[in-house]
Amino acid sequence: MRRHLCWIVALSPALAHANTPEDVYGASARTIALGGAGTALPGDYAATHYNPAGLAYCPSDSLALDVSHLSHHLTFTDENTSGEPLVPKHPRDQTRVMLGSCLALPFDLSLGMMLGFGIPGAIALDQQVANPTPRFVMYGEAHEQISLGLGLAWRATPRLSIGVGIAVLIKSELPIAADFPILEPDPTDPSGYRPVGFTLGLGMGAMTAPRLGILYTPSSRLRIGVAYRGALYHDLDVDADITAKLIVEIPIKVHIDSLGWFSPRQVSAGASGEPTPNLTLTADVTYYRWGELRTKDSSYPFLNMYTLDPDGPSGALVFPRPIRSGWQNNLAWRTGGELRVRDGAVALRGGLGYRSSAVDSAEDSNVNLLDGPVVTASAGVAWHVGQPATAPAAPRALTAHPPRRWWRYVLPDVSFTAGAFARVDHMLEQRVDHATAADDVVPEKHFRFGGDVIQVGAAFTLGW
């Protein structure tokens, strides 16, 4: 129990960020290789994200390290012959590191933790007001952040486990006050002009999102899972009070707010099982509420700016906003299989998936948010040595031989697993055509886009 408390104390202070990258790129080498179908898949720390109830079935206490590289090969072709060609904002490639753990606690409780970050670009947020620059909104920048999940599972009965989890993301308040004298003479200053005064304040808060799930095992070879994940996003609030001086003082009072790193509300359901003892099959479907961003008040993924002094000089400033950005609810189907050979020492994995588009109707929008249906294929292999691996969802193995000792200390039975995985997301080519009419707020646009996102990685797990 003492060692478990040490893990909790060591990792709990990191609860300052969210786990939205896993929505798109997946979590844990095993689940990624199985197509991302993790709702009813027990066995490792990834249940912290997919369904915390699955933590009750971790085969042993474990600590895992996953390292993966994300390479974006997304293409964009502007076929509009009039005006400047559109140049998309390409997602940056990134290497992500994930540290995960699954620990048994008293009273049939299990704890799961996962902490990840990207290199480069951890905690990167680069936003502008609405503009026509094409953006692949489901990849890259939207997920460049530190991620963390924390989950707790209770095995209420031999057949039923219940899980809860939490993700937390910072909320920023950034009041700005500035005084810009535009070449205002000041004999007391060596430069001859009065220097610029600038004040910056930073307020930090937190937003939490729940993770809830159940996992039911009607038989030793079948599991059914259901999970809910709440919406999570970075909320930025900025008040800017700027005074520019050119003969007369010109006060400029504006407010800036934005949503960043958005992850919508989600509901998933799935099943997994073993038609034969050495083969595990898993499948699930997830519903994403991206349509929540259709509201007139939402500017995601852009900054929203407006004047705080409509009757003053800044009242003449007009900031662009998205018009019919096209966000819509979507679904993702995933399935995978794991074949264990050589008495479980080697596991061969593969998976497939399909996700419908989260953005539609780019023809009717003044911004160009790029997304389309995505087909996913994944594969992986793992090698296991040491303590024999238990069957999926089986009770934790009990030591059958006298414990090993070193001096007065009992040495735990340990195991080691190494693996590799690869995943390809292929976005089907999409075409957008819009001919501008009189009084049309939507610009002329004729372009097509698509491409691939490739993820390769390795994983190492220590169990005891």
N, C-alpha and C positions, 0 to 999 in steps of 0.2 A: 504493500500500500504506500509506503514511503517513497519508493521510486516513482510511482504513478503521480503522487502529489508534486514531485520535483518537475515532472514533465509539464503538468498543468501550470505551475507557477512560472516556468521558463517561457512558455509560449503564449499565455494569456495576454500579456501586455501588447502583443502584436495585433490585437483585435481593433485595428484602426482602418481596415480596408475591406474590400468585398471580393467575391469570387466570380465576377462576371466573365473573365476569360474562358472559364470552363464551359460556359454556354456554347461557345463556338469551337474551341479547340479540344475539349474533353479533359478528363482528369484520370490519372494513373495509366501506366503503360498497358495493363491488362484490359481495362475498360476501353481505352482508345483502340486497341487492336481488335476488340470485339464490336467495332462499329459505334461505340458510345452507348450501347444499350445497357445502362446501369441501374434502371429503376428496380429490377428484381434480382440483381446479381450480387450475391454476397461475396466476401472474401478479402477485401482490402479497404484502405482508408478512403477510396473514392466514393464510398457510400455517404461520406460526410456531405458531398455535393448532391449526388443523385437521389439518395433515399437514406436518411440517417438510421432508419430501422435496420438496414443491412449490416450495420456495425456489430449487431449482436451475434453475427455469424463469422467474425474474423477467426481464422483457424488458430491463431496464437497472437501474443503481443508482438508488435512489429514496428520497425522503423524503415521507411522507404525513401529513396532519393531517385527522382526522375529528372532527366535532362533531355530537352527536345529543341530542335531548331525549326522555325517556321519560315518558309520561303514562299513569297507571294509572286505568282506569275499571272497576274490579271492584265488583260489587254483592253484597250479602248481605241476606237477608230472614229474620228470625226469626219463625216461625209458631207458636211455643210460647206459649200463653196463660197459663201458670202461671209464677210466679217472674219475676225480673228478665230483661228481654230481653238476648240476647247482642249485644255490640257488637264488631265485628271490629277488628283492628289493621291499618289500611289502609297499604299501601306508600306511601312518600313518592316524589313525582315527583323526577326528577333530570336534570341535564344532564351527559352524559359526554363527555370529551375523550380522544381516542386519538392517540398519535404512533407511527408505524410506519416502519420502514426495511428495505430489502433491498439488500445489498451483495455484489458479486462479490469473491472472494478467490482467491489462486493455487491451483493444483493442482485445478481444477474444483470448488472449494468455494464455497458461498454462505452468507451470514450474514443472519438475519432477527431483528428486534427489534420489540417492541411494548410501549408503556407507556401506561396509561390511568388516569384518575381521574374521580370524580364531583363535581359541585357542586350543592347542598351534600351533605354526608354521606360524603365520602371517609374510609375507615377508621372507619365507624360500626358499633358492635356493641352491641346493646341486648337483653339476655336476662333471663329470669325463670325461677323454678322452674315446674314443670308446672302449668298452669291451663287453665280452659275457654275462654279468649279465642280466638275464631277467628282463624287466621292464613293468609294466602295465601303458603305457604311457598316457592314457586318464584319469587316476584317481590319486588323492593324490598330490604328490609333484608339478606337473605342475600347480596346482591351489592354492597353499599355498601362498597367497598374500593378501594384502589389495585391495579391489575392490571399484570402484566408477563409477557411471554413472551420467551424467547431460544432460537433454533433454528439448527442448522447442517446443511446439506445437501451431499452429495457425489454428483456425477454419475459413478457407477461405470462405466457404459457409455453409448453414445448412446441406449439405450432404457430404462435403469434408473437411478433415483436413490434414495438412501438418506438418511433424515433422522433426527436426534436433537434433542431439546430438553429444557429444564428449566424448572420453575416452583418458586419457593421462597416459603414463608409463615412468618411469625414464630411462635414458640412462647413463651408468656408464663408466667412463674412469679411469683406475687404474694403473698409471705408478709405477713400482717397481724398486728400485735400491738397491743392496745388495753387501756387501763385506764380504766373509766368509774366514777368515784366519784359515786354518786347523792346529791347534796346532802350530801356529807361535809364537816363543818366543818373549816376550816383558817385559824387566826388569822393566819398569816404571809402569806396572800394577800389583796390589796385587796378582792376580792369576798366574802371570808369563807368561801369554799369552795375545796377543792383542785381545781385544773384537771385536765382530762382529758389523759391521756398517750396518744399514738398513734404507732406505728412502722409504716412501710411500706417494703417492699423489692421491687425489681423485677428479675427475671431474664429475659433475652432469649435465645432459641435460634432454631433454624431447622428447618423440615421441607421436604424436596424431593420433587418428583413428576416422573417422567420423561414425555417425549413421544417416541414412536417412530413412524416411518412409512416406507413405500416407495411409489414411484410408477413404474409400468411403462407404456411406450408401445409396444404391439405394432405400431402404424402411426402415421403422421404425423397421423391424424385421430381417434385413440382413445387414451385414457389410463385406467388402472385403478389405484386407490389403496386402501391399507389403513393404518389408524393406530390407535395405542393411547395413551390418556392415563391416567396413574395418579391415584389418589385424593389429594386435597389438602384441608386444613382447618386452621383456627386452633385450636390446642390450649391451653386455659387451665387452669392448676393454681394453686389458692389455698389456703393454710393460714391459718386465722384463729384466733388465741389471744386471746380477749376475757375480761376480768375485770370483772364488774359488782359494785359494792359498795353494799349497802343493809343496814346493820347488820352483815351477814356478807358475806364474799366469795363470789361465785358465778362459778366458772370456766366459760367456754363455749368449747370447742374444736371447731371444725368444719372440714371440707374442702369446697372448691368446685371442680368441674371442669366443662368444657363443650367441645363442638365448635362452632365457628362458621365461617361462610363455606364450608360443606362442598361439595365437588365430587367425585362418585363416580368410581370406575373406569369407563372407557368404551372401547368398541371400535367403530370405524366402517369402513365399506367403501363405495366409490363408483366412479363412472365419469364421464368427460366426453369430449367430442369435437366435431368439426365436420362435420356432414353436408354442409354447403356452406362455402366458405372464409370467408364473412362471418357465420356463425351458430355459436355455441357452446351446447351443451346439457350440463347437468350434473345428477347425481342421486346421493344417498347415503342410507344408513341407519346410525343410531347406536344402540348398546345401552348403557344406563346401569344401573349396579349400585346403585340406590337401596335395594334389598332388604338391603344390608349393614347398614342401620340398624334392622333388625327385631330384633336381638339384645337380650336382656334388660338388657345393660349400657349400651345406648345411650339417651341422653336427648335427642338432637338433636331440635329446635333449642332445648331448654331447658337451664337450669343443673341440674347434679346436685349435691346437697348431702347430707352425712351427718356424724354426730358422730365426733370422734376420741377421745371419752371416754365409751364406752357405759355405764360403771358410775358416772359422775359425774352432776352436775346436767344437763349437756347431753344425757345419754342419753335424757331424756324428750322431746326434740325429735324430731318426725317430719316429714320434708320430702316433699312429693308428688313422684311420678314418673309418667311416661307409662305407660299400660297399653294395649298393642296399638295403637301409634300409626299403623299402617297403611302404612308404607313398603313399596314394591314395586319390582322391576325394571321398566323401561319402555323403549320404543323410540321413535325419531323418524325419520320419512321426510321427505326434502326434495328438491326438484327446481327447476330454473330454466333460463332461457335468455337469451342476449345476442345481439342483432342489431346488427351494425356497418354503418353507411351512410356515404355521402360519403367513401369511401376510408379508413374507420376513424376519421374525425374525430368522429363522433357514435355513441354506443352506447346502445341502448334495452334495458332489462333488466326481467325479471319473474320471480317465483318463487312456489311454493306449498309448504306443509309441513303435517305432522300429527304431533303428539306425544301418546302415550298418557299416562294419569295416573300420577304417581309416588306417589300416596297413595290408598289404598282403605280401605273398611270403617270409615269414621268412625262408623258406628252402634255399633261395638263398642269404642270408645275413650273414655277419660276426658278426652282433649284433642281439640281440633277443628282439625286440620291440613287446610287447604283446597287441593285441586288437582283438576283434571279434564282430560279430553282437550282439546287446544288445536289449532285450525286456524289456519294462518299464511298470509297473503298479503303479497307485497312487490313493489315496483316501484322503478325508478330510471332516471336518464339521466346520461350523461357526455359531456363535450366535450373533445377532445384537440387540442393545437396543438404545433408544433415538430417535433422528431425523429420521423419516422414510426414508428408503433407496429408491432411485429412480431406475427406471428400467434401465437396461444397455443401454448406449448411449443416454439416455434421457437428455434433458436440466436440469441444476441444479435446484433443488427444491427451490421455493421462499417461504419465511415465510408467512403463511396464517393467523397468529394471531399477535396481537401487540407484539412488542419485549419486552423481560423481561429486567428490569433495576435493577442495584444496585447502589444506590446513583445517580450520574450523568452519570454512564457508562451503555452502552447497552451490555447485556450479549448475547453471541452468542448461537444459537441452536447447541447442541453438540450431538454426537452419539459415541457409543463404540461398537467395534466388537472384539470378541475373537474367536480364531479358533485353530484347530489342524490338522496336516496332516502327511501322511506317504507315502514313495515312495520306490520301489524296482527296481533296475536295475539288470537284469539277463543276464550275458554274456554267450552265448551259448558255449559249450565246443569245443575247437579247438585242432587239432593235427598237430604237425610238425615233419617231418621225412626227414633226409638228410644223405646219405651215402657218406663219403669223398672219392674222387678219387685222382689220382696223380695230383700234382701241383694245388690242390684245395685250394683256400683261405678261403673257408667256412668250419668250423669245423664240425665234426660228431655231429648230434643232433637228438634226439628222445624224444619228450616230449609232454605233453598235458596240457591245462589250461582252466580256466573258473571261474564261481562263481558269487557272488552277491555283490551289494553295497546297503546298507539300509540307508535310511534317514528318520528321524522322527523329528517333530518340533512343535512349538506352535507360534502363532502370536497374536498381540494386536494392534488395530488401533483406533486412536482417530480422529474423524471428526468434523468439525465445519463450 
